[in-house]
């Protein structure tokens, strides 16, 4: 099992959330806890930028998800990164009760936009902090390189090394002139690295990658039989749609219909007949009346990572 633990969904929610269902709120609260508690994918600060970013412990059992319906409706149909930013905004403002000084703040010089700052806020100690945030997912491809990297995004134009360089060399320094009072400039990057089942054990990681990062599996469309490598009963598969790529899947057996393996094969055959877009899958088993995630798998086209 790839997951050491499932994030317990014990957030208390309000009863009236307009058109938002209890399942939506459950997903949202689980993703919020993932944002706070999951391991960092990337180092949060270079040695000359001060201390590492911290995730203060929050008494989530006593937390009421005020405004969760508004956040769920507003961001549920957007990109993973946009949804991730919305959860961080909620955490800083409504959970930690911090003053957000800037969000999405554009830096313009002589009419040219140089970039924008994700978050500038004042923490519990009164310090001004600049965060550049991202939720990133990379597939380790040991026999191929893209732009000098073996850690390639589902969109093969993106790599781990390119993202790290962009954050530390371009984005974080942008706040130096606009917010000189900033005490710490930090990366807040969560996500997952996916490894092929036949990949060799790694001897080293790229500069800046945290060794305890979350892990998943990737296979090509022609390797689907690997999913049936074990004789397990009551195994099913759920296709994970954007933006809900964050926390593990967990839902009631009575209220859901994940795919059996035969249906999964049919769906992916249809998908890859006219698309190169990778598909993210949750592998589920029944435990105590729930479907619970055991593995998370990216299925990519057979010629991935051709650009």
Secondary structure, DSSP 8 states (H G I E B T S, - for coil): ---S-------B--S--TT--HHHHHHHHHHHHHHHHS-BSB-S--GGG-S--------GGG-B-TTHHHHHHHHTTS-HHHHHHHHHHHIIIIIS--EEEEEEEEEEETTEEEEEEEEEEE-TTS-EEEEEEEEEEEEE-TT--BTTBSEEESSTT-BHHHHHHIIIIIIGGGHHHHTTT-SEEEEEEEEEEEEETT----S---TTB-TT-EEEEEEEGGGGGGGGSS--SSEEEEE--TT--SS--EEESTT---B-HHHHHHHHHHHHHS----EEEEEEEEETTEEEEEEEEEEE-TTTT--
